[in-house]
């Protein structure tokens, strides 16, 4: 699942029939959006797409329903909708088809399709949370395009949503566009406080330290292992380039040599790195354990 580990609500996904189409799709779509997946057991792309749609519909937490129809067993409505090839996916709202796509699209595009449908016809109080969760899950999977799509949908409805601003800025930053990331962050009020927002701000500050060429910094640090200033400069350069673990290793090396050196500069840099990556991330949790081990063992 994409939103916690909740069980699929009863009736959220069902096998449809021609006989039940009016109730399961037409009438049901007057209450909430319904996605219809026309498929067949022999269709390879259908077997590829089906689990993706089911997972994303489950992730939406009830904001949309899915009806799967085997066109070999139930061809009537597929014929009425002029389905020529499968998989064919239709979105219904208020008793009418409002969107559709053909073929096994990439997951990011399926997410966008569902997000658009939810935004247009889901419950307003539920949409933002669903989209934010979709965006966060896409980020974990490295799907920056899908994450950006979800966060952008939230911002279209609420341009001040700090979680969406932070998420979209993170997408640009991880995609190598620090300038666009800064522009997105500027959408938030200067006094806005949110852990994710603060984290991306910290990451953007680190990105500002990214050197054009890390090689000279590495060479200087390796040439003089006891030159803690050179090692710190190298660590900051690594952090700016997003090479977080390597940066942390350099900072830990400084702390192991002299934890209080230069007014605890290495410890300060390490805490900045933790904030930039995310205070709840496994990277930060592991780093804090390692730091405690060094300082208090």
C-alpha positions, 0 to 999 in steps of 0.5 A: 500500500502507499498510505500506511498498511490499511486493509482495502475497504470493502467494495473498493475494488471489485470484478464487474459484469455487464449485468452490474455495470449500471449499478457498479459504475454509472450509479456509483460514479454519481457518489464518487469517481469510478475507474473501469479497467477493461482487461482479459486474462490472456493480455500481458500488458493487462496483467502488468497494469492491473496490480498498479491500478489496484495498489494506487486505488487502495492508496487513495483510501476510498476517494475512488473505486475500481471496477475490473471487467473481463471483456471476454466474459462481459463484452457489452459495455466495452463494445459501447465504449468502442474499446478496440484494444486492451488494457483500456481504462475509463474514469466515470463521474456523475454517470459519464466517462470523463477521462481514459487511457489505453495501454500499460502506462508507467506508474507515474502517469497512472498516479497522475490520472488518478490524482486528477480524477480525485481532485475533480471528484473526490471528497475535498477534505480527503484529497490533499492527504491522499495526494501528499501521501502519493507524492511521498511514496513516489519520492521513496521510489525515486519517481521524481516525475510522479511525485512532482505531479502529485505535489503540483496538484495539491498546490493548484488547490492550495498554493500555501500548502507547506508540505506540497511546497517542500515536496515539490522543491525537493523534487527539483533539488534532487533532480539537480535544479536548485534554482527552481527548488529555491523558487518553489520554496519562496512560495512559502511564507518566510515564517512558515515552519514545517519539518519538511520545509525546514529540511528542504531549506537546509538541503538547499543551503548545502547545495549552495556549497556544492563545488564545481569540481570536488577533486581538488578538495578531495586531494587536499584532504587526502594529502594532509589527513590531520588538516581538519579544516581541509577535511571539513571543506571536503565534507561540505563539498560532498554534502552540497553534491548530495553525497550524504554518506561520504560527507558524514564519514568525513565529519565523523572522522573529524569528530573522532580526532577532536570532537570540540575542534573549531567550536565543534564545527564538524558536529554543527555541520553533521547536524545540518546534514541530518536536517537536510536529509530529514530528521526522521530518515534512517540515515539520520537515525543511524547517524545519531546512533553513531555520533552518540557512540563516538561521544559517549563510549 
